[in-house]
Amino acid sequence: MSAERQPAWLGADEVVGASNTRSGSTGDITLQEEDIVPAAEGGVMGSKQVQDTDEETPLIRKTTSTTLLGEESEERGDFDGLPWYKKPSIFWMLPPYLLSTMAFGGVMVPKLNLILTLICREYFADQALADPTFTYLPVVFGEENEQCRDAGVQSRVAQFNLAGTVISGLLAALVSPKLGALSDRYGRKLIIVLTNFGMFSGEIITIFAAKYPDIISVYWILVGFVFDGMCGSFITSMALAHSYATDCTPPSKRNVAFGYFHGCLFTGIAIGPIVAGYIVKKTGTVLPVFYYGIAAHILFIALLAFVIPESLSKSRQLLAREKYRVKHLASGPPSFLSSLRPANFFEPLRILYPTGPGSSSALRSNLLVLAAVDTLGFGVAMGAFQIIVIYSNFMFGWDTYTQSLFISIVNTCRVFGLLVILPLLNGYGRRWLTGTTHVSRSGSDTFELNIIRVAVMIDTLGFLGYSFARDGKLFTLSGIVASFGGMGAPTLQSVLTKHVPPDKTGQLLGALGLLHALARVISPTIFNGIYSATVGKYSPTVFICLTATFFLAFACALFIRPNVYLPEQEEYHDDDYRENDELLANS
């Protein structure tokens, strides 16, 4: 057989026997028994296929490796031969990730109410200082504090939350792409530890502000937002968890893996507030909730450091470092200031507008529209949460326990939609409506697009209910309706990844992470500003604006076309392996 490139029908991922030997400089091949590939292992029509090797044969060829609990990874066999407890799997990451999301969900409402209480104290103290005849009831931590349901207090709280969100979000948008790139060179675990350290530092500052309110100003909590943003915040942590799943899960099962992480996220957000609310009710103070959050972060960091296997093998890390070194050999690594230039800041978004062979205007339109719908949905979720908490206190007088119960009910319904209704729709619903259970691996089909459109419409109806609810029961019912719109997020991300080849999935997720970080800044900025300007006048105005945003997302979703995707280029893989071989040879 010649040493030319093998035909496409042999597949780019055939396993090569490890014991090929060369004789002299003539390129003669001595075949060993391991070189024979039976039909069951990739041979064609029962014949025995043997891959030739020559001077251009890659030193590392892509293989399929089985990880813990039977998953198949598209790693290059780097984990073959290792014991089960050293093989990466999403099931290593899911339990501690759930613990982390429980801590994240548990401290959200108490932290917002702590900020409300601290700012309320400060607001009335300023009023008394300006007018010696002004009197007010003492503001007590952990109590309802009816006097804090003042429009001036609500406006100042909204401005404070806006400042914290902008600080954390802007810093996260700057560092998230860099942390993602670092994870390619130094492993996922190290960077996930870093992001959790930022959240850990923020909670430490919050505890000191709560424990010593007369010494430490509430504005020190903004320093906690700085630490959180500098370490990437929870957005980067989520993206890195998805990267871990991508490393050890094949494309055909990646949507299931993402669904597991979404389920863990909302399960944690559902259970966390219940636990936090119970702790607050029993102890009469919010401090133990933050202690619980810190303990969860410490445990997660310890498990990452000593128990969870790294999903990115050492050889791939070294290869990525060498590629980075060679790429910047002449010009040197880019400076931090250069990344602040608009052209460089938005560089990761180029994946959403592919050009060249295989691309088309329909593909670019789909990617842009899908990313827009995903970003709008995420932005509304980010902008709405803080508004819902302070609005429910202002309109209905809900305390921390009631708010935690509301969030738990809503997110329990969301988890039910993600883990029960969505799988049933993908299985039985698809078979009933289309007559088949086949799921396209490239592009999206009409059934998936309809799930996205219906989910966005459900969100729209839920937020429309928020706008007109004048009592707590109707407000809760609206939240339950909106929660089932959460089925659109994993479907959106799954459809997006099927528009590009597997080797570009990480780049695509990085672009989405950047958009999410920007949405986390822009959306709360706009909606907190609207609430601050309209509270006490026509307070539901902000929910009308949120409803209009979802309706815009629904209108965009109507323009998504099925069966459009960027085909995988075989030449790209061969060039990529050849470049890897050259780097290894020179290292």
N, C-alpha and C positions, 0 to 999 in steps of 0.2 A: 504493500500500500504506500502511496505517496505521502509526503509530509505536508500536503496542502491542508487548508482549513477543512474540517469535516463537514459533511452536508448538514443542512439545517434539521433534517428529520432525525438525526442522531440526538439532538437536544444539546443545549449549552451546558447542562449540568451533569453529564455522564461522569460516573465515578472512574477514576483512573487508578490502576493497580500501583501500589506504592513501591514495588520491587523491580521496576524497569531498570536495566543497567545499560550503559553505553560502552562501546568498544572502540578505543582509539579516537580519531577525529573524523572518521568516515560516517558517523551517525548510525552504525549498525545497531540493531536492537536485539537484545537477548530476552526472550519472553519467559516469564515465570508463570506458574500455575495461577497465581493471583491475578494475572493480567486478563484472564478469560472472563468475560462478562456474560452470564447466562441470560436467556430471554426474559426470565422472571425478574432479572435485575437491570433490565434496560436493553437487552438484545432485541433484534427485530426478527419476527416470524420464526423464532426458535433457533436462529443461527447464532453463532458466537462472534460477537463484535469485539475487536481489539482496537484501542486508540493508539495511533502512531505518536511518536514523540520525536522532536528534533530540537535544534538550537533555539527555536522560538516557542517551544512548549512551556507554558507557565509553570513556575515552581509550586504555586498554590492554586489548585483548581477548586471551584465551588462545589461543595457536596452537601448532602442532606444529613443532618444529625438529629437523633432522637433525644429529647430532653426529658426532664422529670415528668412523670405521669403521662407519658405517651405522646407529648407534643412533638411535632417535627419542625426543626429549625432549618433555615437556609444558611446556617453557618457552614464553614468549610471543614467540618469534622474536627474542630479544635477541642471539643469536649468529649470526643470518643475515648473510651477507656477510663474515664474518670468515674469515681463512685457517685451514686445518685445525689448525695448531699452536696456535691460540688458542681452539679449541672444546673444551669439557669432555667427557670420556669416562671411563668406568671403566678403560679400558685405559691411561690416563695414570697412574692411581693404583695399579693392581695391582702392577707391578714394584717400585716403591719400598716399597709396603706389604709385599710378600713379603720384601724386604731387612730391613725393620723387624722382622717376625715372626721372621726367622732370628736376628737379634740378641737378641730377647726370649727365644726358645727356647734359644739358645746359652748365655746367662748364668744361666738358672734353676737348673740343677743345680750348677754351680760356685759360685754364690752361696750356695745352701743348705749345701753342703759347707764353704765358707769360714766361714760362721757356725758350723757344727758344730765346726770346728777351733779357731776363736777362743774359743768358749765352753768347749770341752774344756780348752784351755790354762788358761783362767781358773778353771775348776772345780777342776782338780788343784792349781793354785797356791793356791787358797783352802784346800784340804784340807791341803796341806803347811804353810801358815801356821798353821792351827789345831792341827796335830799335827806337831811337829818330827821325829818318827820316821817319818812317812809318806814313802814313796818311790814314784816312778812313772817310766815311760819317757818320754823327751822326745816332745812332740807336734810332728811335722814336717809342714809344708805340702806337699800333693800326695801324701803317702804314705797307706797304709791306716789306720795308727794304731788297732790292735786295742783299745788301752786306752780308746778313745773309745766303744766299744760297751758303755758302762756305763749302767744304767738311770737313774742320777742325771743323767748328761750328757744323755741322751735327753729326760728330763723338762724340763730347763732349756732345751734347744733348742726344744722344742715351745712352751714359754711365751714364748720370745723371738719365734718366728715368729708366734705368736698376737698379741703386742703390735704387731708391725709390720703385720700384716694389719688389725687393728682401727684403727690410726692412719690408714693409707692409705685403707682402705675408708670410714670415717666421713667423712673430709675429701672423698673423691671423691663420696660420696652428697650432700654439701652443695653442692659446686660444679658437679657434672655438669649439673643442670638449667639453671643459670645460664650455663654455657659453651655448652650447646646453644642457648639463647635468643640469646646473643651471636653465635653463628655465623649465625643468621638475619639479624642486622643488620650484621655486619661480614665475612661470608664464612666458608666452611668452612676454607680453607687456614690463615688466621691462628690459629684455635683449635687446629687439628691441630698446628701448629708449637709452640704453647704446651704442649700435652700431651706432646709429645716432648721439650721442654726439661725438663719435670719428671723424666722417666725418665733423661735425660742427666745431670741434677744428681745423681740418686741413684747412678748408676754412678761418678761422680767421687768421691763420698764413700766408696763401697765400695773403690775402688782405694787411697785413702789408708789405710783401715783395714787392708787386706791388706798394704800395703807397709811400714807403720810400726806393727805390732801392739803394740809396747812403749810407744808414745807415744799412739796414738789407740785408745781403747777400742772394743770391738765395739759398744757401745751408741750410738756415733755413726752407725751404719748406720740406726738408728731415725730420725735426722734426715733421711736420704735418703728414708725412707718418708713423712715429712712433706712434703717437696718433691713427691714423686710424687703424693700425695693432693691437695695444693693445686692441682696442675695437671690433676686429673681422672683420672690414672692410665690404664692401657691400656684400661679399660672405656669411658671417654669417647672415646678415640682410635678404638676400634672403632665406636662409635655414630656418630661424625662421618664415618668412612669410609662407613658405610651411608647417612648423610644425603647425602654427595657422590653416591653411586650413585643415590639417590632423585631427586636434582635432574636427572640426565641419563639416566634410564631410565624408560620407561613402566611402568605397573602390571603389564601383561601379561608383562613380561620381568624384573620386579624380583626374583622368586624365583631366577632364573638368576644375576642379578648378586650377590645375597646368597650363593648357592652358590659363586661364584668367590672371594669374600672369605673364606668359611669354608675353602675349599680352600687359599687362600694362607696362612691362619692356621696350619692344621695341617701344611701342607708346610714352612713355616718352623720350626715346633716339631719336625718330624721331622728336617729337615736340620741345623738349628742345633746340636742336641746332638752330632751326629756330628762336625761341624767342631770344636766346642768340645772334645769328648773327644780328638780327634786332636791338637789344639793342646796340651792338657794332657799327653798322653802323650809328645809330642816334646820339649816344653820343660821338663816337670817342675814347672811352676808354673801357677797359674790366672790370673795377672795379664794375659797376652796375650789371654785370652778377653774380659776387660773392656775392653781397648783396642779389640778388634774391635767390641764392642758400641757403644762411644762413636763410633767411625768410622762405623758404620752409621747412628746417630742423626744425626750431622752431615750425612752425605750425603742422608738423607731430608729434613732441614730445608732443605738447599740446593736440592734439586729442587722442594720445595714453594714456595720463595721465588722461584725464577728460571725454572722450566721448566713445571711442571704448571699448566694453566689453572684459574682459579676457576670453580666450577660455579654460583655464585650471581651473577647479573649485577649491575652497579653500580646500575641502576635499581631492582631488587628490594631490594637492601640499603638504599638511600635511602628507599624506600617503607616498609620494615619499621621503619627508625629513626623516620620521621615518625609512623607508627601508634603506636609505643611512646611518642613524645613527647606525642602527643595524648591517649593513654590515661591518662598520668600527669600531665597538664597541671595539674589541680586539686590533687591530693594529693601530687604529686611522686613520683619513682621510689621503689620499696620499699627499705627499708634492709636491710642484711645481717642485723641482729638479728631483723627481722620474719620472715625466711625460716626462722629456727630454731623458730618456733612450729609445733607439730605439725600444725595445720590447713593452714598454708602449705607445710610440708615435704612433705606427702603430696598436695598439690593436683594434681600431674601424673597421679595415679592415677585421677582422675575419669573419664578416657577409658575405663576398664575397666568403668564402671557407667553407661552412657548412659541418659538418660531423654528423654521428649518424642516427637515424631512419628517413626514408623518403628522405635522401640526396642521391646523385648519382654523378658519374663523369661527366655526361652530364649537371647536374645542376650547378656544380662548374665551368665547362667550360663556360656555358652560362653567369653566373654572372661575371666571370672574363673578358670575351670578351666584354660584354655589358658595363661594367665599363671602360674598356680600350678605347672603341670607344667614349664613352661619355667624358672621360678625354682628349683624343686627340683632339676632336672637340672643347672642352672648351679651351684647351691650345692654339690651333691655333687662336681662337677668341681673347684671351687675348694678345698673342704675336703680332697679326697682327694690332690691332687698332692703337697703337702708331706709328708703322712703316708706316701705310697708311697715317697718318697725316703729319709726317715729310717728307715722300717720295713725297707726292703730292706737298708739298711746294718746295722741291728741284727740282723735275722733271718738274712741270707744273707752278710753281710760284703762287699756289693758296693761297689766303689770308684767314683770319678767316671766313669771310662770305661765301666764295665759299666752304670751307671745311665743314662748318656747313650745307650748302645746300646739299652737297654730302651725308653726314651722314643721313640727314633727308630723302632724296630720297630713299636711300638704306634701311633704317629701316621702312619706310612707306610700301615698297614692302614686307619686312619681316612680318610686322603686317598683311598685306593682305593675305599672305600665311598662317599665323597662324590662323586667325579668319575667313577666307572665304574658301580658297582652302582646307586646312586640314579637316575641318568639312564636306565639300562636298565629299572629298575622303573617309572619314570614313563612310559616309552615302550612297550616290548614287554610288560612286566608288566601295565600297565593295559589294553592291548589284549587280552591273553590272558584276563585275569580279568573284564573288564567288557565286552569287545567293542567298545570305542571308545577313542580317544586324546584325546577332548575333556576339557579341564580347565576347571572352573567358575571364572569370574572373581569371583564373589561367594559368600562362604561356603565351606565345605569339603565335599568329597564323601567317601563312605564309604571309597574307596581311600586317600585321604590320611590319614584317621583311622586306618586299619589300619596304615599305615606308622609313624605315631607310636606306636601301642600296641605293635607288634612291636619297634620300636627301644628303647622303655623296658624291655620285657621282656628284651631282649638285654643291656642295661646291668645289669639286676638279676642275671642269670645270671653275668655277668662278675665282679661284685663278690662274689657268693656264692662264686665260685672263689677270689678273693683270701682269703676268710675261712678256707678249708680248705687252701690251698696251704702245703706245708711244705718245698718246695725251689724253687730259682730257675726251673726249667723249667715247672713247673705255674703258678707266679706269672706268668711271661711269657705262657703260653697263656691264662690268665684275662684278662690285659691285652688280648690280641689279640681275644678274644671281646667284651669290653666296648667295644673301639674301634668296632666296627660299629654300636653303638648311637648313634654320632655322627650317623647319617643322620636322626635325629629332630629335631635342632636347627633346621636350615634349613627343614625341612618345617613345624615348629611356627611359626616366624616368618612363613613364607609364608602359612600358614592364618590366622594372626592378622591380617595386613594385609588379607586378603580379607574380614574381618568388618566393616571400616569403609570409608567412601569414601576415594578417593585423597588428598583434601585434609586428611585426619586421620591419614595414615600417619606423618608426622613426630612428631605428638603421641603416637601410640601407641608409637613407638620410644623416645621420651623416657621414657615411663612404664616401659617394659621396662628401660631403662638405670638408672633409679632402683632398681627391684627387684633388678637384678643387683648394683648397688653395695651394697645392704643385704645380699644373700645372701653377698657376698664378705666381709662382716664377721661375720655371724651364723654361717654354716656353719663356717668355720675355728675360730671361737671355741668352738663346741660340740664339734667333732670333735678339735681339738687338745687340748681339755680332757679328753675321754674317753681319748685316747691317753696323755696325761701321767699320768692316774690309773690306767691299767691296764697300762702297759708293764712288762714283767718279771713280771707276774702272769698275765694271759691277754691277750697283746698283740693277737691278732686281733679283740678286742672291737669296735674302732673300725670294722672292715670289716663286721661283722655289723650295726652301726647304719647304715652307709652302704647296705647291701643293703636294710634295712627302709625307708629313705627312698625308694629307687627303687621299691620295691613300693608304697608310698603313692602315688607319682606315677603308677604304672600303674593303680591303683584309681581315681584321679581321672580319668585319660584315658578310662575306660569311660563317663563321663557326658557326653562331648562329643557334640553333636548335629550332623548334617550339614545343609547348605543353610540356614543361619541367618546373616543379615547385616543390617547397617544400610544401608538404601537411600540413595542420594545424593539430596539435595534440590536441585532446580534453583533454587529461590528463594534458597538459601544462596549459590550462585555469583553470581547477579545482584546480591544485596545486597553481596557481597564486592567485586565489581568497582565498584559504585557508590561504596562507601566508599573504595576506592583512588583513584577519579577525584577525589573531593572532597579527599582528602589531597594529591594531586598539584596540584590547582588552588590549594590554600592554601599550598603549599610555595614 
